Amino acid sequence: MTDTLIPNGCKTNGPVESGYFKKGCNPFAQTGRSKLQNKRALLNQKIIKQMRMRAGAENLLKATSNNKVREQVVLELSYVNSDLQLLMEELEGLNIHTKIHIPLIPLGLKETKDVDFSVALKDFILEHYSEDGSNFQDEIDDLMDLRQACRTPSRNPSGIDLLANYFSQLGFLETRFFSPTRQIGIFFTWYDSFTGVPVCQQNISLEKASILFNMAALYSQIGTRANRQTQAGLEDAITAFQKSAGVLHYLKETFTHTPSYDMSPAMLSMLIRLMLAQAQECLFEQITLPGIRNEFFSLLRIAQEAAKVGETYSEVHQSMIQTPIKNNVPFFWTTMSELKTNHYNSLAHYFVSTALLDHQLTPSDDEDKQEKALSQVYDAMPEGRSPLDILKDKAERRRIGKAHLQRSIMGHEEAIRTHSRCRHLQKLDILSDILQAGLKRSITKFEQNDKEDEFTDYMLAPDILSKTEKKAEMEIPAATKVKVKDLFQRLGPLSVFSAKQRWSAPRTIRLRLQDRDLGFTLKGDAPVQIQSLDPLCPAAAKGLKEGDYLVAVGDTECKWLGVSDVMKLLKDVDEEGVDIRVVSMLDSSSQPMPTKSATYGGLPKTYSMICLAHDEDDKKSHKVAKKPSFLSWGLKNKQKSGSTLSLPSADYNGPWNRPCPTYRNSYNESALY
């Protein structure tokens, strides 16, 4: 094997088949992940069945006018909706089933099926490159081992490097074997990260996009696992979330019209905002980790930093509740983003109130500096008062400070109500403790500044302007463009020997000197070409053509040799001569386009779960509709492709018409794979 292998010296609870594993791979996580995927697939099949029954009942309800039939259909429909609701809750519980200690959201990795490259690549090598495919068995095995390892990457930089290595190899593989005018019969199957819906295509762009998605998901998991109680851990988390957002942005800009909903532009835009919001949250924690000084300017600065975090989560929440994302995003995610919006906005109001209530303007203070700092906190000053008037008036400071405390209390109460709406959030005990502590702190502060004989003032505190010293930014990691060694470099330089070029079969020509002259000259870098061919020389008579590529001299391969190296091999040609092998480039413009599509054709371009209802035997009996090839679905500005299969829909606006929360949102070790 050409990849770096680490001896399997770790302790395990079960046997290991091969006795080694690739660097960056954690194969022991595969069992738990596969079990989770199988459970999800079974539940999805049951949900599909219930949705079909509901659609049929609704159509019958619209078509019939018989009251007795309608009553029976309504009764059956209520049973179906009840079963569907139970299945949806069971699936949501499967996706979020364990406790976590940090209220951050990681992305789950996309699952895939095994791919056997062996037969297809051997056939293509024989047909296209006119070489024995069995001679490349080691390279094919290395490729398959690398892909298998990418199914279970470890959550550390080694796992990222593993995915980046395979992604770079896919670029070589696409150029070598995937022609824009034909398909070689390799099917890639990937499951949607949120629903578990499989999408199967022959397009290698699906493979490349899915690997990029998993790279972003792995970065998010590294960020959530970082130790946020230390500066170094917070720095790691910030970097990981920013890189996750960068990879998602690169995926969105490079691969469009993807057939998997988790990689649609709308979903990717929301995920980018989510990753940046979590990075901004870690930046806030990094600022407050050493402690918050009870000082006027420090409190106002922290208030605006908290407002910035609340603003970013508000944008995330708004994107989650937009169509069509709201029908597919986990309810856990929506409530978490809404909760954090209220929580951090409440913190901002608390810090502003503390600055106004605990610190009075004294003759030794810099009035201009405090006036400028306070004016930057608001978009418009409360009730049109000037900042200096507020700072000098003790009663006004206390009145505005109490108004901020009231908004802080209301925000904390709303966050607690949001927390109680989601039973999965209720399992996060530490999150509940944080919310209760924030509410108690604001109430205590309000009671300390509330006088019984004071007239109740219902002033509404204005919003706090967000401001940050360091904004979370997308960071496209260098791992997306890592340099690796082409596994199939023995086929020759990629610029010449690629799938888009067509070649004649190698021709062997006996080369003899005539008056110490070969009858031609050589040009170009590896591989060299025949030029200035004398049409009367012996080599031309035996079939040598102008522009032929010289691939071998005797038993020596010359695909990677330049002119000087090849001339060294030819200078010692004796009277008996030497055999050379040449190939000619053919015109590829006349090659017909394929008539078979990489996915099942003739169906609406939707994302569905119906394909889970088909087992492997059923797939063999399906007829593939003839459609134009869409091998270019994944590249920007090229034609759009459809997804694998679609689910029949019904126009029903009843209370049970809720989207299936078939999302992966687990936080345990196995579920994140």
Wavefront OBJ file of the C-alpha trace (Angstrom):
o trace
v 0.000 0.000 0.000
v 1.235 3.489 -0.753
v -0.580 5.240 2.116
v 0.880 5.635 5.567
v -0.378 2.872 7.835
v -0.226 2.808 11.607
v 0.093 -0.557 13.396
v -3.058 -1.467 15.238
v -1.854 -1.263 18.783
v -4.945 0.227 20.348
v -7.226 -1.673 22.656
v -10.558 -2.686 21.248
v -13.598 -4.606 22.332
v -13.696 -6.765 19.233
v -11.527 -8.329 16.567
v -9.950 -6.356 13.767
v -10.001 -7.944 10.355
v -6.858 -6.572 8.770
v -4.786 -5.730 11.847
v -4.065 -2.118 10.779
v -5.872 1.077 10.022
v -5.096 4.154 7.955
v -3.904 7.332 9.583
v -6.885 9.588 10.213
v -9.375 6.702 10.164
v -11.381 5.393 13.122
v -12.884 2.117 11.863
v -14.364 1.203 15.246
v -16.990 3.932 14.881
v -18.483 2.273 11.805
v -20.557 -0.292 13.697
v -22.503 2.256 15.725
v -22.970 4.541 12.766
v -24.226 1.740 10.514
v -26.746 0.644 13.139
v -28.039 4.192 13.385
v -28.320 4.438 9.590
v -30.242 1.150 9.388
v -32.695 2.252 12.093
v -33.210 5.535 10.314
v -33.792 3.781 6.988
v -36.453 1.489 8.508
v -38.268 4.420 10.082
v -38.139 6.330 6.803
v -39.731 3.393 4.995
v -42.548 3.324 7.546
v -43.032 7.073 7.191
v -43.173 6.736 3.400
v -45.873 4.083 3.731
v -47.960 6.263 6.026
v -47.530 9.293 3.752
v -48.692 7.282 0.760
v -51.724 6.093 2.702
v -52.464 9.659 3.755
v -52.148 10.917 0.181
v -54.521 8.190 -1.052
v -57.052 8.934 1.676
v -56.968 12.654 0.937
v -57.482 12.045 -2.781
v -60.423 9.755 -2.014
v -61.850 12.384 0.326
v -61.761 14.937 -2.486
v -63.207 12.571 -5.075
v -66.162 11.066 -3.191
v -69.438 12.711 -2.261
v -70.810 9.743 -0.288
v -71.133 10.868 3.338
v -70.669 7.371 4.720
v -67.474 6.867 2.762
v -66.233 10.300 3.776
v -66.780 9.536 7.468
v -64.847 6.296 7.164
v -62.012 8.005 5.271
v -61.788 10.789 7.876
v -61.559 8.175 10.622
v -58.823 6.247 8.803
v -57.014 9.497 8.059
v -56.902 10.353 11.758
v -55.324 6.960 12.488
v -52.755 7.458 9.741
v -51.874 10.929 10.993
v -51.479 9.630 14.523
v -49.153 6.859 13.379
v -47.210 9.333 11.263
v -46.789 11.686 14.212
v -45.486 8.855 16.408
v -43.004 7.784 13.739
v -41.795 11.359 13.328
v -41.216 11.702 17.061
v -39.452 8.345 17.174
v -37.133 9.378 14.356
v -36.400 12.724 15.982
v -35.595 10.898 19.209
v -33.264 8.602 17.288
v -31.430 11.544 15.798
v -31.067 13.371 19.139
v -30.858 10.809 21.795
v -27.942 11.482 24.012
v -26.870 14.147 26.466
v -24.283 16.718 25.583
v -22.231 18.981 27.776
v -21.761 21.885 25.352
v -24.754 23.610 23.705
v -23.212 23.749 20.215
v -24.472 22.068 17.067
v -22.187 19.790 15.008
v -23.037 18.513 11.536
v -23.402 14.779 11.001
v -21.316 13.032 8.365
v -22.949 11.806 5.189
v -23.112 8.017 4.966
v -22.217 6.142 1.773
v -22.200 2.641 0.329
v -19.177 0.657 -0.785
v -17.958 1.268 -4.334
v -16.094 -1.373 -6.337
v -13.789 0.438 -8.749
v -11.972 -2.711 -9.853
v -13.935 -3.994 -12.849
v -14.880 -0.606 -14.314
v -11.399 0.883 -14.078
v -9.712 -2.234 -15.470
v -12.082 -2.259 -18.429
v -11.535 1.447 -19.056
v -7.749 1.102 -18.856
v -7.849 -1.737 -21.377
v -10.284 -0.037 -23.742
v -9.112 3.569 -23.518
v -5.409 3.313 -22.699
v -4.838 -0.104 -24.336
v -3.034 -1.423 -21.270
v -3.664 -4.466 -19.124
v -5.887 -3.321 -16.260
v -4.680 -6.116 -13.986
v -1.283 -4.404 -13.903
v -2.949 -1.579 -11.974
v -4.576 -3.758 -9.316
v -2.391 -2.309 -6.543
v -3.374 1.248 -7.459
v -7.058 0.295 -7.547
v -6.757 -1.409 -4.155
v -5.101 1.702 -2.698
v -7.933 3.849 -4.044
v -10.611 1.582 -2.568
v -8.788 1.413 0.783
v -8.571 5.205 0.848
v -12.295 5.595 0.164
v -13.191 3.002 2.770
v -11.082 4.839 5.363
v -12.876 8.098 4.521
v -16.157 6.572 5.711
v -14.929 6.709 9.317
v -12.497 9.623 9.684
v -11.171 10.437 13.135
v -12.236 13.776 14.613
v -8.844 15.465 14.502
v -6.563 17.057 11.888
v -5.527 13.597 10.690
v -9.134 12.885 9.730
v -9.270 16.162 7.797
v -6.042 15.264 5.975
v -7.502 11.866 5.077
v -10.591 13.427 3.474
v -8.480 16.074 1.737
v -6.194 13.373 0.329
v -9.133 11.472 -1.153
v -10.721 14.683 -2.481
v -7.509 15.516 -4.338
v -7.299 11.970 -5.696
v -10.840 12.361 -7.040
v -9.609 15.244 -9.183
v -7.025 12.963 -10.782
v -9.572 10.142 -11.059
v -12.095 12.375 -12.810
v -9.564 13.478 -15.419
v -8.214 9.965 -15.959
v -11.412 7.938 -16.187
v -14.563 10.092 -16.299
v -15.136 11.358 -19.797
v -17.763 14.056 -20.442
v -19.088 11.951 -23.326
v -19.468 8.539 -21.686
v -20.087 6.771 -18.397
v -18.057 3.864 -17.076
v -20.653 2.236 -14.822
v -19.448 3.295 -11.354
v -22.387 4.291 -9.127
v -21.880 6.511 -6.095
v -24.538 6.311 -3.366
v -24.682 8.896 -0.590
v -27.256 9.431 2.145
v -28.663 12.834 3.009
v -27.163 14.038 6.285
v -30.536 15.196 7.621
v -33.030 12.644 6.292
v -30.958 9.578 5.485
v -32.376 9.590 1.939
v -29.992 7.892 -0.510
v -29.022 9.496 -3.820
v -27.340 7.316 -6.433
v -25.487 8.689 -9.467
v -22.618 7.856 -11.795
v -21.440 11.448 -11.606
v -18.166 11.757 -9.692
v -19.151 15.320 -8.763
v -21.573 13.805 -6.243
v -18.628 12.011 -4.655
v -16.496 15.161 -4.559
v -19.277 17.327 -3.138
v -20.113 14.749 -0.459
v -16.473 14.526 0.633
v -16.369 18.319 0.951
v -19.558 18.258 3.027
v -18.045 15.634 5.312
v -14.905 17.744 5.640
v -17.038 20.686 6.808
v -18.983 18.397 9.144
v -15.739 17.056 10.600
v -14.486 20.587 11.255
v -17.760 21.361 13.080
v -17.362 18.233 15.213
v -13.792 19.210 16.069
v -15.105 22.631 17.112
v -17.798 21.218 19.395
v -15.331 18.822 21.010
v -12.774 21.539 21.798
v -12.147 22.439 25.441
v -13.860 25.814 25.735
v -12.593 26.362 29.277
v -9.134 27.307 28.000
v -7.925 29.999 25.608
v -6.188 27.408 23.428
v -9.327 25.271 23.240
v -11.478 28.267 22.322
v -8.989 29.262 19.643
v -9.197 25.730 18.200
v -13.001 25.888 18.241
v -13.056 29.289 16.504
v -10.667 28.100 13.813
v -12.612 24.873 13.279
v -15.982 26.618 12.866
v -14.521 29.241 10.518
v -12.933 26.517 8.396
v -16.213 24.595 8.391
v -17.974 27.701 7.070
v -15.205 28.151 4.482
v -15.534 24.598 3.176
v -19.330 24.939 2.986
v -18.928 28.205 1.053
v -16.458 26.536 -1.316
v -18.932 23.682 -1.801
v -21.781 26.102 -2.477
v -19.809 28.127 -5.020
v -18.199 25.154 -6.794
v -20.981 22.553 -6.941
v -24.482 23.766 -7.753
v -27.776 21.939 -8.401
v -26.725 19.020 -6.222
v -29.318 16.221 -6.011
v -29.029 15.923 -2.220
v -31.033 18.452 -0.219
v -28.411 18.853 2.501
v -26.119 20.330 -0.180
v -28.706 22.630 -1.792
v -27.761 26.328 -1.942
v -30.440 27.360 0.567
v -29.379 24.747 3.119
v -25.673 25.478 2.654
v -26.285 29.199 3.179
v -28.040 28.451 6.462
v -25.257 26.097 7.577
v -22.626 28.745 6.801
v -24.469 31.237 9.020
v -24.746 28.621 11.760
v -21.026 27.857 11.725
v -20.121 31.566 11.795
v -22.582 32.199 14.639
v -20.969 29.450 16.686
v -17.538 30.876 15.908
v -18.763 34.304 17.068
v -20.101 32.723 20.246
v -16.684 31.189 20.930
v -15.071 34.585 20.311
v -17.370 36.073 22.962
v -16.435 33.303 25.381
v -12.762 33.924 24.642
v -13.153 37.594 25.605
v -15.057 36.821 28.810
v -12.991 33.795 29.875
v -10.502 35.831 32.008
v -13.455 37.563 33.694
v -15.455 40.740 33.122
v -14.212 43.833 34.899
v -16.948 45.786 36.663
v -15.886 48.961 34.909
v -17.977 51.331 32.784
v -16.175 50.981 29.473
v -15.564 47.254 29.872
v -19.244 46.572 30.590
v -20.402 48.530 27.531
v -17.896 46.708 25.331
v -19.027 43.296 26.584
v -22.663 44.324 26.097
v -22.060 45.079 22.441
v -20.113 41.829 21.998
v -23.072 39.898 23.452
v -25.435 41.814 21.173
v -23.298 40.749 18.211
v -23.677 37.073 19.140
v -27.432 37.546 19.551
v -27.595 39.262 16.150
v -25.778 36.410 14.377
v -28.050 33.801 15.949
v -31.073 35.897 15.009
v -29.937 35.749 11.367
v -29.488 31.987 11.688
v -32.981 31.621 13.158
v -34.526 33.746 10.394
v -32.877 31.605 7.722
v -34.085 28.422 9.438
v -37.740 29.477 9.406
v -37.740 30.363 5.702
v -39.228 28.051 3.085
v -38.078 25.427 2.189
v -35.519 25.135 5.000
v -38.132 25.216 7.752
v -39.615 21.976 6.406
v -36.330 20.132 6.735
v -34.241 21.727 9.480
v -34.391 19.916 12.850
v -36.717 21.463 15.417
v -33.858 21.175 17.899
v -31.755 23.529 15.752
v -34.537 26.087 15.354
v -35.277 26.272 19.071
v -31.574 26.383 19.951
v -30.950 29.360 17.654
v -34.031 31.173 18.993
v -32.973 30.442 22.561
v -29.462 31.790 22.049
v -30.813 34.922 20.360
v -32.861 35.752 23.459
v -30.110 34.681 25.868
v -27.328 36.822 24.422
v -29.571 39.839 23.861
v -30.592 39.566 27.519
v -26.944 39.496 28.548
v -26.334 42.654 26.519
v -29.146 44.505 28.332
v -27.864 43.272 31.693
v -24.348 44.587 31.102
v -25.628 47.997 29.938
v -27.853 48.242 33.016
v -24.921 47.355 35.275
v -22.790 50.061 33.668
v -25.511 52.675 34.261
v -26.543 51.582 37.755
v -23.205 50.753 39.350
v -21.072 53.582 37.982
v -21.836 57.261 38.498
v -20.073 60.071 36.727
v -17.493 61.662 39.025
v -15.348 64.811 38.574
v -12.303 62.612 37.972
v -13.951 60.739 35.066
v -13.435 61.666 31.432
v -16.874 63.006 30.441
v -16.141 63.118 26.721
v -14.931 59.530 26.642
v -17.944 58.223 28.577
v -20.312 60.300 26.443
v -18.831 58.856 23.248
v -18.947 55.299 24.609
v -22.602 55.582 25.627
v -23.646 57.195 22.333
v -22.196 54.211 20.429
v -24.363 51.769 22.374
v -27.650 53.040 20.885
v -28.888 53.768 17.424
v -31.050 56.520 18.938
v -30.712 57.774 22.512
v -33.605 56.962 24.930
v -36.371 59.578 24.671
v -34.071 61.880 22.708
v -31.882 62.666 25.693
v -28.235 63.473 25.099
v -25.652 61.003 26.409
v -24.110 63.598 28.714
v -27.482 64.490 30.268
v -28.106 60.818 31.032
v -24.658 60.367 32.547
v -25.022 63.426 34.828
v -28.602 62.678 35.932
v -28.494 59.911 38.562
v -32.247 59.344 38.511
v -32.278 59.076 34.710
v -29.400 56.596 34.760
v -31.306 54.453 37.233
v -34.539 54.685 35.234
v -32.854 53.615 31.967
v -30.817 50.966 33.759
v -33.984 49.428 35.237
v -35.584 49.468 31.772
v -32.660 47.440 30.459
v -33.044 45.027 33.374
v -36.719 44.574 32.517
v -35.802 43.649 28.952
v -33.103 41.338 30.262
v -35.631 39.567 32.509
v -38.165 39.258 29.686
v -35.513 37.884 27.342
v -34.351 35.283 29.856
v -37.935 34.229 30.513
v -38.548 33.843 26.788
v -35.355 31.765 26.459
v -36.557 29.487 29.278
v -39.955 29.085 27.568
v -38.183 28.216 24.329
v -36.078 25.697 26.230
v -39.203 24.028 27.633
v -40.800 23.660 24.180
v -38.211 21.154 22.975
v -37.933 17.939 24.935
v -34.428 17.367 23.591
v -33.276 20.744 24.886
v -34.688 19.794 28.262
v -32.084 17.047 28.441
v -29.307 19.642 28.397
v -29.109 20.243 32.135
v -26.175 22.631 31.910
v -28.078 24.827 29.442
v -31.046 24.977 31.805
v -28.753 25.960 34.679
v -27.199 28.767 32.600
v -30.604 30.193 31.665
v -31.914 30.035 35.233
v -28.740 31.671 36.577
v -29.032 34.511 34.058
v -32.672 35.138 34.991
v -31.938 35.041 38.716
v -29.041 37.480 38.324
v -31.195 39.994 36.435
v -34.062 39.721 38.943
v -31.702 40.189 41.872
v -30.187 43.266 40.249
v -33.645 44.700 39.596
v -34.765 44.137 43.182
v -31.635 45.852 44.495
v -32.504 48.996 42.541
v -36.283 48.962 43.014
v -37.816 51.263 45.617
v -41.290 50.664 47.019
v -42.243 54.348 46.967
v -40.917 54.850 43.436
v -43.420 55.567 40.668
v -43.591 52.688 38.211
v -42.165 53.700 34.850
v -42.953 51.492 31.858
v -40.163 52.854 29.699
v -38.997 50.408 27.018
v -35.235 50.250 26.762
v -33.921 50.711 23.222
v -32.049 47.989 21.352
v -28.295 47.755 21.787
v -26.092 48.169 18.750
v -23.907 45.157 18.089
v -20.179 45.676 17.803
v -17.236 43.321 17.941
v -13.498 43.670 17.984
v -13.101 40.478 15.959
v -15.776 39.252 13.583
v -15.994 35.583 12.673
v -14.992 35.146 9.031
v -15.052 32.222 6.649
v -11.678 30.566 6.256
v -11.175 28.235 3.316
v -8.602 25.722 4.564
v -5.616 24.725 2.487
v -6.803 21.139 2.879
v -9.249 21.665 -0.005
v -6.275 22.016 -2.388
v -3.746 19.603 -0.898
v -1.132 18.172 -3.269
v -1.018 14.391 -3.502
v 0.623 11.826 -5.735
v -1.543 10.578 -8.596
v -2.207 6.895 -7.948
v -2.423 6.172 -11.679
v 0.550 8.226 -12.820
v 1.967 5.171 -14.623
v -0.660 5.822 -17.296
v 1.333 8.896 -18.288
v 1.211 12.685 -17.894
v -2.326 13.783 -17.077
v -2.219 16.662 -19.547
v -1.996 14.167 -22.400
v -3.303 10.803 -21.189
v -6.772 11.722 -19.962
v -10.310 10.464 -20.452
v -11.275 13.280 -22.805
v -8.604 12.269 -25.334
v -9.047 9.292 -27.662
v -6.080 7.140 -28.662
v -5.237 4.559 -31.214
v -3.948 1.201 -30.040
v -0.159 1.186 -29.458
v 1.782 0.301 -32.584
v 5.168 -1.378 -32.475
v 7.610 -0.149 -35.107
v 11.087 -1.513 -35.792
v 13.404 1.459 -35.898
v 16.648 1.230 -37.876
v 19.224 3.847 -38.695
v 19.656 4.980 -42.288
v 22.913 6.809 -42.889
v 23.010 7.412 -39.125
v 19.677 9.217 -39.376
v 16.416 8.235 -37.629
v 14.310 9.978 -40.254
v 12.544 12.225 -37.708
v 13.102 14.550 -34.778
v 11.494 14.736 -31.328
v 9.762 17.647 -29.644
v 7.903 18.541 -26.483
v 8.048 17.550 -22.855
v 7.045 14.135 -21.614
v 5.759 12.362 -23.596
v 7.721 13.358 -26.680
v 6.168 13.664 -30.134
v 7.387 12.737 -33.584
v 7.994 15.716 -35.848
v 9.719 16.494 -39.149
v 9.115 12.904 -40.268
v 10.800 11.968 -43.553
v 8.020 10.202 -45.520
v 10.652 8.079 -47.283
v 12.372 6.789 -44.151
v 11.912 3.113 -43.073
v 9.973 4.133 -39.939
v 7.384 6.009 -42.019
v 7.023 3.047 -44.298
v 6.217 0.863 -41.273
v 3.457 3.163 -40.044
v 5.093 5.967 -38.074
v 3.110 9.229 -38.391
v 3.778 12.870 -37.815
v 2.556 13.851 -34.323
v 2.692 10.323 -32.867
v 3.536 10.086 -29.175
v 6.497 7.877 -28.294
v 5.513 5.771 -25.247
v 8.257 3.093 -25.138
v 11.717 2.335 -26.476
v 12.426 -1.364 -26.230
v 11.358 -2.408 -22.734
v 11.653 1.105 -21.291
v 8.501 3.163 -20.756
v 8.956 6.696 -22.081
v 5.713 8.410 -21.092
v 7.466 10.481 -18.429
v 10.756 11.018 -20.294
v 11.771 14.223 -22.050
v 13.584 14.643 -25.378
v 17.096 14.349 -23.947
v 16.299 11.155 -22.047
v 14.650 9.527 -25.053
v 17.570 10.467 -27.310
v 19.924 8.709 -24.900
v 17.920 5.524 -25.439
v 17.974 5.921 -29.230
v 21.606 6.913 -29.731
v 22.900 3.361 -29.298
v 20.637 1.800 -31.924
v 22.624 -0.789 -33.818
v 22.124 -2.297 -37.254
v 19.403 -4.633 -35.960
v 17.432 -1.660 -34.711
v 15.103 -1.339 -31.754
v 11.366 -1.635 -31.290
v 9.494 1.520 -30.344
v 5.827 1.856 -29.387
v 3.804 4.867 -30.453
v 0.190 5.987 -30.156
v -1.805 8.448 -32.229
v -4.358 10.909 -30.886
v -7.756 10.502 -32.543
v -10.452 13.056 -33.164
v -12.823 12.923 -30.187
v -15.404 15.336 -31.600
v -17.252 12.569 -33.428
v -17.706 10.412 -30.334
v -21.469 10.067 -29.629
v -23.011 11.267 -26.398
v -24.402 8.537 -24.085
v -28.118 7.989 -23.957
v -28.330 6.650 -20.424
v -28.684 8.951 -17.434
v -26.834 8.429 -14.187
v -30.064 8.487 -12.207
v -33.576 7.285 -12.776
v -35.176 9.612 -15.304
v -38.653 10.828 -16.126
v -39.446 11.980 -12.597
v -39.817 15.401 -10.928
v -36.642 17.006 -9.612
v -37.374 16.658 -5.906
v -35.655 15.237 -2.868
v -37.503 12.323 -1.311
v -37.330 9.232 0.845
v -39.107 6.873 -1.500
v -35.919 5.244 -2.705
v -35.497 3.679 0.722
v -38.445 1.448 -0.073
v -36.521 -0.247 -2.887
v -34.122 -3.026 -2.034
v -31.228 -4.192 -4.132
v -33.291 -6.807 -5.995
v -35.906 -4.262 -6.996
v -33.249 -1.957 -8.434
v -32.239 -4.625 -10.936
v -35.714 -4.725 -12.435
v -36.081 -0.968 -12.984
v -35.875 0.309 -16.518
v -33.684 3.338 -16.945
v -35.328 6.089 -18.973
v -33.256 7.543 -21.756
v -32.201 11.083 -20.981
v -29.283 13.312 -21.927
v -26.235 12.852 -19.754
v -25.840 15.238 -16.889
v -22.272 14.519 -15.935
v -21.868 18.279 -15.564
v -24.541 18.672 -12.831
v -22.063 19.626 -10.155
v -20.117 22.399 -11.891
v -21.202 25.997 -11.798
v -22.944 27.406 -14.867
v -23.643 23.927 -16.274
v -26.906 22.117 -16.701
v -28.996 21.017 -13.750
v -29.728 17.384 -12.941
v -32.554 15.666 -11.125
v -32.463 13.612 -7.996
v -32.925 9.901 -7.731
v -36.630 9.469 -7.063
v -39.581 11.581 -5.968
v -42.432 11.178 -3.532
v -46.042 11.768 -4.663
v -47.488 14.780 -2.877
v -51.003 15.793 -1.940
v -52.550 19.213 -1.359
v -53.488 18.974 2.278
v -53.395 21.849 4.720
v -54.662 20.053 7.787
v -53.041 20.215 11.218
v -51.186 16.946 10.631
v -49.383 18.175 7.545
v -46.078 18.592 9.316
v -42.680 17.849 7.755
v -40.967 14.693 8.826
v -38.138 15.668 11.179
v -35.855 13.095 9.685
v -32.653 14.748 10.697
v -29.377 13.595 12.036
v -28.639 15.664 15.118
v -26.940 13.383 17.597
v -24.090 14.172 19.874
v -22.802 10.735 20.818
v -19.688 9.224 19.321
v -21.416 6.815 16.939
v -24.263 9.021 15.789
v -22.002 11.758 14.507
v -20.610 9.372 11.912
l 1 2 3 4 5 6 7 8 9 10 11 12 13 14 15 16 17 18 19 20 21 22 23 24 25 26 27 28 29 30 31 32 33 34 35 36 37 38 39 40 41 42 43 44 45 46 47 48 49 50 51 52 53 54 55 56 57 58 59 60 61 62 63 64 65 66 67 68 69 70 71 72 73 74 75 76 77 78 79 80 81 82 83 84 85 86 87 88 89 90 91 92 93 94 95 96 97 98 99 100 101 102 103 104 105 106 107 108 109 110 111 112 113 114 115 116 117 118 119 120 121 122 123 124 125 126 127 128 129 130 131 132 133 134 135 136 137 138 139 140 141 142 143 144 145 146 147 148 149 150 151 152 153 154 155 156 157 158 159 160 161 162 163 164 165 166 167 168 169 170 171 172 173 174 175 176 177 178 179 180 181 182 183 184 185 186 187 188 189 190 191 192 193 194 195 196 197 198 199 200 201 202 203 204 205 206 207 208 209 210 211 212 213 214 215 216 217 218 219 220 221 222 223 224 225 226 227 228 229 230 231 232 233 234 235 236 237 238 239 240 241 242 243 244 245 246 247 248 249 250 251 252 253 254 255 256 257 258 259 260 261 262 263 264 265 266 267 268 269 270 271 272 273 274 275 276 277 278 279 280 281 282 283 284 285 286 287 288 289 290 291 292 293 294 295 296 297 298 299 300 301 302 303 304 305 306 307 308 309 310 311 312 313 314 315 316 317 318 319 320 321 322 323 324 325 326 327 328 329 330 331 332 333 334 335 336 337 338 339 340 341 342 343 344 345 346 347 348 349 350 351 352 353 354 355 356 357 358 359 360 361 362 363 364 365 366 367 368 369 370 371 372 373 374 375 376 377 378 379 380 381 382 383 384 385 386 387 388 389 390 391 392 393 394 395 396 397 398 399 400 401 402 403 404 405 406 407 408 409 410 411 412 413 414 415 416 417 418 419 420 421 422 423 424 425 426 427 428 429 430 431 432 433 434 435 436 437 438 439 440 441 442 443 444 445 446 447 448 449 450 451 452 453 454 455 456 457 458 459 460 461 462 463 464 465 466 467 468 469 470 471 472 473 474 475 476 477 478 479 480 481 482 483 484 485 486 487 488 489 490 491 492 493 494 495 496 497 498 499 500 501 502 503 504 505 506 507 508 509 510 511 512 513 514 515 516 517 518 519 520 521 522 523 524 525 526 527 528 529 530 531 532 533 534 535 536 537 538 539 540 541 542 543 544 545 546 547 548 549 550 551 552 553 554 555 556 557 558 559 560 561 562 563 564 565 566 567 568 569 570 571 572 573 574 575 576 577 578 579 580 581 582 583 584 585 586 587 588 589 590 591 592 593 594 595 596 597 598 599 600 601 602 603 604 605 606 607 608 609 610 611 612 613 614 615 616 617 618 619 620 621 622 623 624 625 626 627 628 629 630 631 632 633 634 635 636 637 638 639 640 641 642 643 644 645 646 647 648 649 650 651 652 653 654 655 656 657 658 659 660 661 662 663 664 665 666 667 668 669 670 671 672 673
